[in-house]
Amino acid sequence: MLYVILIAAAIIFWLVAVDRPVLVVTFKDGQLIKSKGHLPHTFKHNLVDIAQHEPFSGQLKVYQQRTGAKLVFSKRIPKKVQQRIRNVFPHQGFNNMNSTAKKGH
């Protein structure tokens, strides 16, 4: 019985503590270095355009929540650039993409 409780505690810890973004985008000196997850083509194009006009380094993570997508920026990304990225982020595209993926379509 004790092992069942320990396994349940480990699973709950894993679900709560593990960082699980749906999209991670890494920039270095104004270049998009790496992306993990579904990155819509138009959003990628806009990110590259923003990075070319104002070079920066850092990381962008997108988390899916009940209310929609949440963007989290590393501290190295300037606030002005963060706002430009928020302005071009396709909120509807991420809501539709995740809802159809869950339904199996």
Phi and psi restraints in degrees (range 20) as a CNS / XPLOR table:
assign (resid 1 and name C) (resid 2 and name N)
       (resid 2 and name CA) (resid 2 and name C) 1.0 -65.5 20.0 2
assign (resid 2 and name N) (resid 2 and name CA)
       (resid 2 and name C) (resid 3 and name N) 1.0 -37.7 20.0 2
assign (resid 2 and name C) (resid 3 and name N)
       (resid 3 and name CA) (resid 3 and name C) 1.0 -66.0 20.0 2
assign (resid 3 and name N) (resid 3 and name CA)
       (resid 3 and name C) (resid 4 and name N) 1.0 -32.5 20.0 2
assign (resid 3 and name C) (resid 4 and name N)
       (resid 4 and name CA) (resid 4 and name C) 1.0 -65.3 20.0 2
assign (resid 4 and name N) (resid 4 and name CA)
       (resid 4 and name C) (resid 5 and name N) 1.0 -41.7 20.0 2
assign (resid 4 and name C) (resid 5 and name N)
       (resid 5 and name CA) (resid 5 and name C) 1.0 -65.9 20.0 2
assign (resid 5 and name N) (resid 5 and name CA)
       (resid 5 and name C) (resid 6 and name N) 1.0 -41.0 20.0 2
assign (resid 5 and name C) (resid 6 and name N)
       (resid 6 and name CA) (resid 6 and name C) 1.0 -65.5 20.0 2
assign (resid 6 and name N) (resid 6 and name CA)
       (resid 6 and name C) (resid 7 and name N) 1.0 -41.2 20.0 2
assign (resid 6 and name C) (resid 7 and name N)
       (resid 7 and name CA) (resid 7 and name C) 1.0 -65.2 20.0 2
assign (resid 7 and name N) (resid 7 and name CA)
       (resid 7 and name C) (resid 8 and name N) 1.0 -42.8 20.0 2
assign (resid 7 and name C) (resid 8 and name N)
       (resid 8 and name CA) (resid 8 and name C) 1.0 -62.6 20.0 2
assign (resid 8 and name N) (resid 8 and name CA)
       (resid 8 and name C) (resid 9 and name N) 1.0 -40.8 20.0 2
assign (resid 8 and name C) (resid 9 and name N)
       (resid 9 and name CA) (resid 9 and name C) 1.0 -64.8 20.0 2
assign (resid 9 and name N) (resid 9 and name CA)
       (resid 9 and name C) (resid 10 and name N) 1.0 -39.9 20.0 2
assign (resid 9 and name C) (resid 10 and name N)
       (resid 10 and name CA) (resid 10 and name C) 1.0 -65.4 20.0 2
assign (resid 10 and name N) (resid 10 and name CA)
       (resid 10 and name C) (resid 11 and name N) 1.0 -40.6 20.0 2
assign (resid 10 and name C) (resid 11 and name N)
       (resid 11 and name CA) (resid 11 and name C) 1.0 -66.0 20.0 2
assign (resid 11 and name N) (resid 11 and name CA)
       (resid 11 and name C) (resid 12 and name N) 1.0 -43.4 20.0 2
assign (resid 11 and name C) (resid 12 and name N)
       (resid 12 and name CA) (resid 12 and name C) 1.0 -63.4 20.0 2
assign (resid 12 and name N) (resid 12 and name CA)
       (resid 12 and name C) (resid 13 and name N) 1.0 -42.5 20.0 2
assign (resid 12 and name C) (resid 13 and name N)
       (resid 13 and name CA) (resid 13 and name C) 1.0 -60.8 20.0 2
assign (resid 13 and name N) (resid 13 and name CA)
       (resid 13 and name C) (resid 14 and name N) 1.0 -43.1 20.0 2
assign (resid 13 and name C) (resid 14 and name N)
       (resid 14 and name CA) (resid 14 and name C) 1.0 -63.3 20.0 2
assign (resid 14 and name N) (resid 14 and name CA)
       (resid 14 and name C) (resid 15 and name N) 1.0 -42.1 20.0 2
assign (resid 14 and name C) (resid 15 and name N)
       (resid 15 and name CA) (resid 15 and name C) 1.0 -67.2 20.0 2
assign (resid 15 and name N) (resid 15 and name CA)
       (resid 15 and name C) (resid 16 and name N) 1.0 -33.3 20.0 2
assign (resid 15 and name C) (resid 16 and name N)
       (resid 16 and name CA) (resid 16 and name C) 1.0 -88.0 20.0 2
assign (resid 16 and name N) (resid 16 and name CA)
       (resid 16 and name C) (resid 17 and name N) 1.0 -42.5 20.0 2
assign (resid 16 and name C) (resid 17 and name N)
       (resid 17 and name CA) (resid 17 and name C) 1.0 -89.8 20.0 2
assign (resid 17 and name N) (resid 17 and name CA)
       (resid 17 and name C) (resid 18 and name N) 1.0 -23.3 20.0 2
assign (resid 17 and name C) (resid 18 and name N)
       (resid 18 and name CA) (resid 18 and name C) 1.0 -79.1 20.0 2
assign (resid 18 and name N) (resid 18 and name CA)
       (resid 18 and name C) (resid 19 and name N) 1.0 132.6 20.0 2
assign (resid 18 and name C) (resid 19 and name N)
       (resid 19 and name CA) (resid 19 and name C) 1.0 -77.3 20.0 2
assign (resid 19 and name N) (resid 19 and name CA)
       (resid 19 and name C) (resid 20 and name N) 1.0 115.6 20.0 2
assign (resid 19 and name C) (resid 20 and name N)
       (resid 20 and name CA) (resid 20 and name C) 1.0 -128.7 20.0 2
assign (resid 20 and name N) (resid 20 and name CA)
       (resid 20 and name C) (resid 21 and name N) 1.0 72.2 20.0 2
assign (resid 20 and name C) (resid 21 and name N)
       (resid 21 and name CA) (resid 21 and name C) 1.0 -75.3 20.0 2
assign (resid 21 and name N) (resid 21 and name CA)
       (resid 21 and name C) (resid 22 and name N) 1.0 154.7 20.0 2
assign (resid 21 and name C) (resid 22 and name N)
       (resid 22 and name CA) (resid 22 and name C) 1.0 -84.7 20.0 2
assign (resid 22 and name N) (resid 22 and name CA)
       (resid 22 and name C) (resid 23 and name N) 1.0 -17.8 20.0 2
assign (resid 22 and name C) (resid 23 and name N)
       (resid 23 and name CA) (resid 23 and name C) 1.0 -150.2 20.0 2
assign (resid 23 and name N) (resid 23 and name CA)
       (resid 23 and name C) (resid 24 and name N) 1.0 133.7 20.0 2
assign (resid 23 and name C) (resid 24 and name N)
       (resid 24 and name CA) (resid 24 and name C) 1.0 -129.1 20.0 2
assign (resid 24 and name N) (resid 24 and name CA)
       (resid 24 and name C) (resid 25 and name N) 1.0 126.6 20.0 2
assign (resid 24 and name C) (resid 25 and name N)
       (resid 25 and name CA) (resid 25 and name C) 1.0 -125.1 20.0 2
assign (resid 25 and name N) (resid 25 and name CA)
       (resid 25 and name C) (resid 26 and name N) 1.0 127.8 20.0 2
assign (resid 25 and name C) (resid 26 and name N)
       (resid 26 and name CA) (resid 26 and name C) 1.0 -113.3 20.0 2
assign (resid 26 and name N) (resid 26 and name CA)
       (resid 26 and name C) (resid 27 and name N) 1.0 132.9 20.0 2
assign (resid 26 and name C) (resid 27 and name N)
       (resid 27 and name CA) (resid 27 and name C) 1.0 -118.3 20.0 2
assign (resid 27 and name N) (resid 27 and name CA)
       (resid 27 and name C) (resid 28 and name N) 1.0 146.7 20.0 2
assign (resid 27 and name C) (resid 28 and name N)
       (resid 28 and name CA) (resid 28 and name C) 1.0 -143.3 20.0 2
assign (resid 28 and name N) (resid 28 and name CA)
       (resid 28 and name C) (resid 29 and name N) 1.0 118.6 20.0 2
assign (resid 28 and name C) (resid 29 and name N)
       (resid 29 and name CA) (resid 29 and name C) 1.0 52.2 20.0 2
assign (resid 29 and name N) (resid 29 and name CA)
       (resid 29 and name C) (resid 30 and name N) 1.0 43.3 20.0 2
assign (resid 29 and name C) (resid 30 and name N)
       (resid 30 and name CA) (resid 30 and name C) 1.0 82.5 20.0 2
assign (resid 30 and name N) (resid 30 and name CA)
       (resid 30 and name C) (resid 31 and name N) 1.0 6.9 20.0 2
assign (resid 30 and name C) (resid 31 and name N)
       (resid 31 and name CA) (resid 31 and name C) 1.0 -114.7 20.0 2
assign (resid 31 and name N) (resid 31 and name CA)
       (resid 31 and name C) (resid 32 and name N) 1.0 138.0 20.0 2
assign (resid 31 and name C) (resid 32 and name N)
       (resid 32 and name CA) (resid 32 and name C) 1.0 -77.3 20.0 2
assign (resid 32 and name N) (resid 32 and name CA)
       (resid 32 and name C) (resid 33 and name N) 1.0 109.3 20.0 2
assign (resid 32 and name C) (resid 33 and name N)
       (resid 33 and name CA) (resid 33 and name C) 1.0 -86.8 20.0 2
assign (resid 33 and name N) (resid 33 and name CA)
       (resid 33 and name C) (resid 34 and name N) 1.0 -47.1 20.0 2
assign (resid 33 and name C) (resid 34 and name N)
       (resid 34 and name CA) (resid 34 and name C) 1.0 -149.9 20.0 2
assign (resid 34 and name N) (resid 34 and name CA)
       (resid 34 and name C) (resid 35 and name N) 1.0 143.4 20.0 2
assign (resid 34 and name C) (resid 35 and name N)
       (resid 35 and name CA) (resid 35 and name C) 1.0 -137.4 20.0 2
assign (resid 35 and name N) (resid 35 and name CA)
       (resid 35 and name C) (resid 36 and name N) 1.0 141.0 20.0 2
assign (resid 35 and name C) (resid 36 and name N)
       (resid 36 and name CA) (resid 36 and name C) 1.0 -130.9 20.0 2
assign (resid 36 and name N) (resid 36 and name CA)
       (resid 36 and name C) (resid 37 and name N) 1.0 124.0 20.0 2
assign (resid 36 and name C) (resid 37 and name N)
       (resid 37 and name CA) (resid 37 and name C) 1.0 111.5 20.0 2
assign (resid 37 and name N) (resid 37 and name CA)
       (resid 37 and name C) (resid 38 and name N) 1.0 -177.4 20.0 2
assign (resid 37 and name C) (resid 38 and name N)
       (resid 38 and name CA) (resid 38 and name C) 1.0 -79.3 20.0 2
assign (resid 38 and name N) (resid 38 and name CA)
       (resid 38 and name C) (resid 39 and name N) 1.0 113.8 20.0 2
assign (resid 38 and name C) (resid 39 and name N)
       (resid 39 and name CA) (resid 39 and name C) 1.0 -113.6 20.0 2
assign (resid 39 and name N) (resid 39 and name CA)
       (resid 39 and name C) (resid 40 and name N) 1.0 104.8 20.0 2
assign (resid 39 and name C) (resid 40 and name N)
       (resid 40 and name CA) (resid 40 and name C) 1.0 -57.3 20.0 2
assign (resid 40 and name N) (resid 40 and name CA)
       (resid 40 and name C) (resid 41 and name N) 1.0 143.8 20.0 2
assign (resid 40 and name C) (resid 41 and name N)
       (resid 41 and name CA) (resid 41 and name C) 1.0 -58.8 20.0 2
assign (resid 41 and name N) (resid 41 and name CA)
       (resid 41 and name C) (resid 42 and name N) 1.0 -44.7 20.0 2
assign (resid 41 and name C) (resid 42 and name N)
       (resid 42 and name CA) (resid 42 and name C) 1.0 -66.6 20.0 2
assign (resid 42 and name N) (resid 42 and name CA)
       (resid 42 and name C) (resid 43 and name N) 1.0 -37.3 20.0 2
assign (resid 42 and name C) (resid 43 and name N)
       (resid 43 and name CA) (resid 43 and name C) 1.0 -66.6 20.0 2
assign (resid 43 and name N) (resid 43 and name CA)
       (resid 43 and name C) (resid 44 and name N) 1.0 -40.4 20.0 2
assign (resid 43 and name C) (resid 44 and name N)
       (resid 44 and name CA) (resid 44 and name C) 1.0 -62.0 20.0 2
assign (resid 44 and name N) (resid 44 and name CA)
       (resid 44 and name C) (resid 45 and name N) 1.0 -44.6 20.0 2
assign (resid 44 and name C) (resid 45 and name N)
       (resid 45 and name CA) (resid 45 and name C) 1.0 -59.1 20.0 2
assign (resid 45 and name N) (resid 45 and name CA)
       (resid 45 and name C) (resid 46 and name N) 1.0 -44.4 20.0 2
assign (resid 45 and name C) (resid 46 and name N)
       (resid 46 and name CA) (resid 46 and name C) 1.0 -65.7 20.0 2
assign (resid 46 and name N) (resid 46 and name CA)
       (resid 46 and name C) (resid 47 and name N) 1.0 -38.9 20.0 2
assign (resid 46 and name C) (resid 47 and name N)
       (resid 47 and name CA) (resid 47 and name C) 1.0 -63.5 20.0 2
assign (resid 47 and name N) (resid 47 and name CA)
       (resid 47 and name C) (resid 48 and name N) 1.0 -44.0 20.0 2
assign (resid 47 and name C) (resid 48 and name N)
       (resid 48 and name CA) (resid 48 and name C) 1.0 -63.4 20.0 2
assign (resid 48 and name N) (resid 48 and name CA)
       (resid 48 and name C) (resid 49 and name N) 1.0 -40.2 20.0 2
assign (resid 48 and name C) (resid 49 and name N)
       (resid 49 and name CA) (resid 49 and name C) 1.0 -63.4 20.0 2
assign (resid 49 and name N) (resid 49 and name CA)
       (resid 49 and name C) (resid 50 and name N) 1.0 -45.1 20.0 2
assign (resid 49 and name C) (resid 50 and name N)
       (resid 50 and name CA) (resid 50 and name C) 1.0 -62.6 20.0 2
assign (resid 50 and name N) (resid 50 and name CA)
       (resid 50 and name C) (resid 51 and name N) 1.0 -43.6 20.0 2
assign (resid 50 and name C) (resid 51 and name N)
       (resid 51 and name CA) (resid 51 and name C) 1.0 -66.3 20.0 2
assign (resid 51 and name N) (resid 51 and name CA)
       (resid 51 and name C) (resid 52 and name N) 1.0 -32.7 20.0 2
assign (resid 51 and name C) (resid 52 and name N)
       (resid 52 and name CA) (resid 52 and name C) 1.0 -72.0 20.0 2
assign (resid 52 and name N) (resid 52 and name CA)
       (resid 52 and name C) (resid 53 and name N) 1.0 -36.5 20.0 2
assign (resid 52 and name C) (resid 53 and name N)
       (resid 53 and name CA) (resid 53 and name C) 1.0 -75.1 20.0 2
assign (resid 53 and name N) (resid 53 and name CA)
       (resid 53 and name C) (resid 54 and name N) 1.0 -37.6 20.0 2
assign (resid 53 and name C) (resid 54 and name N)
       (resid 54 and name CA) (resid 54 and name C) 1.0 -133.5 20.0 2
assign (resid 54 and name N) (resid 54 and name CA)
       (resid 54 and name C) (resid 55 and name N) 1.0 89.0 20.0 2
assign (resid 54 and name C) (resid 55 and name N)
       (resid 55 and name CA) (resid 55 and name C) 1.0 -59.0 20.0 2
assign (resid 55 and name N) (resid 55 and name CA)
       (resid 55 and name C) (resid 56 and name N) 1.0 137.2 20.0 2
assign (resid 55 and name C) (resid 56 and name N)
       (resid 56 and name CA) (resid 56 and name C) 1.0 -151.8 20.0 2
assign (resid 56 and name N) (resid 56 and name CA)
       (resid 56 and name C) (resid 57 and name N) 1.0 165.6 20.0 2
assign (resid 56 and name C) (resid 57 and name N)
       (resid 57 and name CA) (resid 57 and name C) 1.0 -124.8 20.0 2
assign (resid 57 and name N) (resid 57 and name CA)
       (resid 57 and name C) (resid 58 and name N) 1.0 147.3 20.0 2
assign (resid 57 and name C) (resid 58 and name N)
       (resid 58 and name CA) (resid 58 and name C) 1.0 153.6 20.0 2
assign (resid 58 and name N) (resid 58 and name CA)
       (resid 58 and name C) (resid 59 and name N) 1.0 -168.0 20.0 2
assign (resid 58 and name C) (resid 59 and name N)
       (resid 59 and name CA) (resid 59 and name C) 1.0 -135.6 20.0 2
assign (resid 59 and name N) (resid 59 and name CA)
       (resid 59 and name C) (resid 60 and name N) 1.0 140.8 20.0 2
assign (resid 59 and name C) (resid 60 and name N)
       (resid 60 and name CA) (resid 60 and name C) 1.0 -117.0 20.0 2
assign (resid 60 and name N) (resid 60 and name CA)
       (resid 60 and name C) (resid 61 and name N) 1.0 129.6 20.0 2
assign (resid 60 and name C) (resid 61 and name N)
       (resid 61 and name CA) (resid 61 and name C) 1.0 -122.1 20.0 2
assign (resid 61 and name N) (resid 61 and name CA)
       (resid 61 and name C) (resid 62 and name N) 1.0 140.5 20.0 2
assign (resid 61 and name C) (resid 62 and name N)
       (resid 62 and name CA) (resid 62 and name C) 1.0 -118.2 20.0 2
assign (resid 62 and name N) (resid 62 and name CA)
       (resid 62 and name C) (resid 63 and name N) 1.0 124.4 20.0 2
assign (resid 62 and name C) (resid 63 and name N)
       (resid 63 and name CA) (resid 63 and name C) 1.0 -110.7 20.0 2
assign (resid 63 and name N) (resid 63 and name CA)
       (resid 63 and name C) (resid 64 and name N) 1.0 140.0 20.0 2
assign (resid 63 and name C) (resid 64 and name N)
       (resid 64 and name CA) (resid 64 and name C) 1.0 -92.8 20.0 2
assign (resid 64 and name N) (resid 64 and name CA)
       (resid 64 and name C) (resid 65 and name N) 1.0 124.6 20.0 2
assign (resid 64 and name C) (resid 65 and name N)
       (resid 65 and name CA) (resid 65 and name C) 1.0 -122.5 20.0 2
assign (resid 65 and name N) (resid 65 and name CA)
       (resid 65 and name C) (resid 66 and name N) 1.0 172.8 20.0 2
assign (resid 65 and name C) (resid 66 and name N)
       (resid 66 and name CA) (resid 66 and name C) 1.0 -60.7 20.0 2
assign (resid 66 and name N) (resid 66 and name CA)
       (resid 66 and name C) (resid 67 and name N) 1.0 -36.4 20.0 2
assign (resid 66 and name C) (resid 67 and name N)
       (resid 67 and name CA) (resid 67 and name C) 1.0 -83.7 20.0 2
assign (resid 67 and name N) (resid 67 and name CA)
       (resid 67 and name C) (resid 68 and name N) 1.0 -7.1 20.0 2
assign (resid 67 and name C) (resid 68 and name N)
       (resid 68 and name CA) (resid 68 and name C) 1.0 135.1 20.0 2
assign (resid 68 and name N) (resid 68 and name CA)
       (resid 68 and name C) (resid 69 and name N) 1.0 -164.5 20.0 2
assign (resid 68 and name C) (resid 69 and name N)
       (resid 69 and name CA) (resid 69 and name C) 1.0 -82.9 20.0 2
assign (resid 69 and name N) (resid 69 and name CA)
       (resid 69 and name C) (resid 70 and name N) 1.0 144.5 20.0 2
assign (resid 69 and name C) (resid 70 and name N)
       (resid 70 and name CA) (resid 70 and name C) 1.0 -120.5 20.0 2
assign (resid 70 and name N) (resid 70 and name CA)
       (resid 70 and name C) (resid 71 and name N) 1.0 126.9 20.0 2
assign (resid 70 and name C) (resid 71 and name N)
       (resid 71 and name CA) (resid 71 and name C) 1.0 -96.9 20.0 2
assign (resid 71 and name N) (resid 71 and name CA)
       (resid 71 and name C) (resid 72 and name N) 1.0 132.3 20.0 2
assign (resid 71 and name C) (resid 72 and name N)
       (resid 72 and name CA) (resid 72 and name C) 1.0 -125.6 20.0 2
assign (resid 72 and name N) (resid 72 and name CA)
       (resid 72 and name C) (resid 73 and name N) 1.0 125.4 20.0 2
assign (resid 72 and name C) (resid 73 and name N)
       (resid 73 and name CA) (resid 73 and name C) 1.0 -108.6 20.0 2
assign (resid 73 and name N) (resid 73 and name CA)
       (resid 73 and name C) (resid 74 and name N) 1.0 148.1 20.0 2
assign (resid 73 and name C) (resid 74 and name N)
       (resid 74 and name CA) (resid 74 and name C) 1.0 -72.6 20.0 2
assign (resid 74 and name N) (resid 74 and name CA)
       (resid 74 and name C) (resid 75 and name N) 1.0 160.9 20.0 2
assign (resid 74 and name C) (resid 75 and name N)
       (resid 75 and name CA) (resid 75 and name C) 1.0 -67.8 20.0 2
assign (resid 75 and name N) (resid 75 and name CA)
       (resid 75 and name C) (resid 76 and name N) 1.0 -17.9 20.0 2
assign (resid 75 and name C) (resid 76 and name N)
       (resid 76 and name CA) (resid 76 and name C) 1.0 -77.8 20.0 2
assign (resid 76 and name N) (resid 76 and name CA)
       (resid 76 and name C) (resid 77 and name N) 1.0 -13.3 20.0 2
assign (resid 76 and name C) (resid 77 and name N)
       (resid 77 and name CA) (resid 77 and name C) 1.0 -86.0 20.0 2
assign (resid 77 and name N) (resid 77 and name CA)
       (resid 77 and name C) (resid 78 and name N) 1.0 122.8 20.0 2
assign (resid 77 and name C) (resid 78 and name N)
       (resid 78 and name CA) (resid 78 and name C) 1.0 -61.6 20.0 2
assign (resid 78 and name N) (resid 78 and name CA)
       (resid 78 and name C) (resid 79 and name N) 1.0 150.4 20.0 2
assign (resid 78 and name C) (resid 79 and name N)
       (resid 79 and name CA) (resid 79 and name C) 1.0 -59.8 20.0 2
assign (resid 79 and name N) (resid 79 and name CA)
       (resid 79 and name C) (resid 80 and name N) 1.0 -37.5 20.0 2
assign (resid 79 and name C) (resid 80 and name N)
       (resid 80 and name CA) (resid 80 and name C) 1.0 -62.8 20.0 2
assign (resid 80 and name N) (resid 80 and name CA)
       (resid 80 and name C) (resid 81 and name N) 1.0 -41.5 20.0 2
assign (resid 80 and name C) (resid 81 and name N)
       (resid 81 and name CA) (resid 81 and name C) 1.0 -69.8 20.0 2
assign (resid 81 and name N) (resid 81 and name CA)
       (resid 81 and name C) (resid 82 and name N) 1.0 -39.3 20.0 2
assign (resid 81 and name C) (resid 82 and name N)
       (resid 82 and name CA) (resid 82 and name C) 1.0 -57.0 20.0 2
assign (resid 82 and name N) (resid 82 and name CA)
       (resid 82 and name C) (resid 83 and name N) 1.0 -43.9 20.0 2
assign (resid 82 and name C) (resid 83 and name N)
       (resid 83 and name CA) (resid 83 and name C) 1.0 -66.2 20.0 2
assign (resid 83 and name N) (resid 83 and name CA)
       (resid 83 and name C) (resid 84 and name N) 1.0 -39.0 20.0 2
assign (resid 83 and name C) (resid 84 and name N)
       (resid 84 and name CA) (resid 84 and name C) 1.0 -63.0 20.0 2
assign (resid 84 and name N) (resid 84 and name CA)
       (resid 84 and name C) (resid 85 and name N) 1.0 -39.2 20.0 2
assign (resid 84 and name C) (resid 85 and name N)
       (resid 85 and name CA) (resid 85 and name C) 1.0 -67.9 20.0 2
assign (resid 85 and name N) (resid 85 and name CA)
       (resid 85 and name C) (resid 86 and name N) 1.0 -41.9 20.0 2
assign (resid 85 and name C) (resid 86 and name N)
       (resid 86 and name CA) (resid 86 and name C) 1.0 -60.1 20.0 2
assign (resid 86 and name N) (resid 86 and name CA)
       (resid 86 and name C) (resid 87 and name N) 1.0 -36.5 20.0 2
assign (resid 86 and name C) (resid 87 and name N)
       (resid 87 and name CA) (resid 87 and name C) 1.0 -67.1 20.0 2
assign (resid 87 and name N) (resid 87 and name CA)
       (resid 87 and name C) (resid 88 and name N) 1.0 -31.1 20.0 2
assign (resid 87 and name C) (resid 88 and name N)
       (resid 88 and name CA) (resid 88 and name C) 1.0 -99.3 20.0 2
assign (resid 88 and name N) (resid 88 and name CA)
       (resid 88 and name C) (resid 89 and name N) 1.0 -1.8 20.0 2
assign (resid 88 and name C) (resid 89 and name N)
       (resid 89 and name CA) (resid 89 and name C) 1.0 -67.5 20.0 2
assign (resid 89 and name N) (resid 89 and name CA)
       (resid 89 and name C) (resid 90 and name N) 1.0 129.4 20.0 2
assign (resid 89 and name C) (resid 90 and name N)
       (resid 90 and name CA) (resid 90 and name C) 1.0 -85.1 20.0 2
assign (resid 90 and name N) (resid 90 and name CA)
       (resid 90 and name C) (resid 91 and name N) 1.0 82.2 20.0 2
assign (resid 90 and name C) (resid 91 and name N)
       (resid 91 and name CA) (resid 91 and name C) 1.0 -57.8 20.0 2
assign (resid 91 and name N) (resid 91 and name CA)
       (resid 91 and name C) (resid 92 and name N) 1.0 -44.0 20.0 2
assign (resid 91 and name C) (resid 92 and name N)
       (resid 92 and name CA) (resid 92 and name C) 1.0 -64.7 20.0 2
assign (resid 92 and name N) (resid 92 and name CA)
       (resid 92 and name C) (resid 93 and name N) 1.0 -37.0 20.0 2
assign (resid 92 and name C) (resid 93 and name N)
       (resid 93 and name CA) (resid 93 and name C) 1.0 -63.7 20.0 2
assign (resid 93 and name N) (resid 93 and name CA)
       (resid 93 and name C) (resid 94 and name N) 1.0 -37.1 20.0 2
assign (resid 93 and name C) (resid 94 and name N)
       (resid 94 and name CA) (resid 94 and name C) 1.0 -75.2 20.0 2
assign (resid 94 and name N) (resid 94 and name CA)
       (resid 94 and name C) (resid 95 and name N) 1.0 -36.5 20.0 2
assign (resid 94 and name C) (resid 95 and name N)
       (resid 95 and name CA) (resid 95 and name C) 1.0 -64.6 20.0 2
assign (resid 95 and name N) (resid 95 and name CA)
       (resid 95 and name C) (resid 96 and name N) 1.0 -46.2 20.0 2
assign (resid 95 and name C) (resid 96 and name N)
       (resid 96 and name CA) (resid 96 and name C) 1.0 -67.9 20.0 2
assign (resid 96 and name N) (resid 96 and name CA)
       (resid 96 and name C) (resid 97 and name N) 1.0 -39.1 20.0 2
assign (resid 96 and name C) (resid 97 and name N)
       (resid 97 and name CA) (resid 97 and name C) 1.0 -63.3 20.0 2
assign (resid 97 and name N) (resid 97 and name CA)
       (resid 97 and name C) (resid 98 and name N) 1.0 -44.0 20.0 2
assign (resid 97 and name C) (resid 98 and name N)
       (resid 98 and name CA) (resid 98 and name C) 1.0 -75.3 20.0 2
assign (resid 98 and name N) (resid 98 and name CA)
       (resid 98 and name C) (resid 99 and name N) 1.0 -34.2 20.0 2
assign (resid 98 and name C) (resid 99 and name N)
       (resid 99 and name CA) (resid 99 and name C) 1.0 -69.2 20.0 2
assign (resid 99 and name N) (resid 99 and name CA)
       (resid 99 and name C) (resid 100 and name N) 1.0 -37.0 20.0 2
assign (resid 99 and name C) (resid 100 and name N)
       (resid 100 and name CA) (resid 100 and name C) 1.0 -74.5 20.0 2
assign (resid 100 and name N) (resid 100 and name CA)
       (resid 100 and name C) (resid 101 and name N) 1.0 -31.1 20.0 2
assign (resid 100 and name C) (resid 101 and name N)
       (resid 101 and name CA) (resid 101 and name C) 1.0 -67.8 20.0 2
assign (resid 101 and name N) (resid 101 and name CA)
       (resid 101 and name C) (resid 102 and name N) 1.0 -35.9 20.0 2
assign (resid 101 and name C) (resid 102 and name N)
       (resid 102 and name CA) (resid 102 and name C) 1.0 -71.0 20.0 2
assign (resid 102 and name N) (resid 102 and name CA)
       (resid 102 and name C) (resid 103 and name N) 1.0 -32.4 20.0 2
assign (resid 102 and name C) (resid 103 and name N)
       (resid 103 and name CA) (resid 103 and name C) 1.0 -79.3 20.0 2
assign (resid 103 and name N) (resid 103 and name CA)
       (resid 103 and name C) (resid 104 and name N) 1.0 -14.2 20.0 2
assign (resid 103 and name C) (resid 104 and name N)
       (resid 104 and name CA) (resid 104 and name C) 1.0 87.7 20.0 2
assign (resid 104 and name N) (resid 104 and name CA)
       (resid 104 and name C) (resid 105 and name N) 1.0 18.1 20.0 2
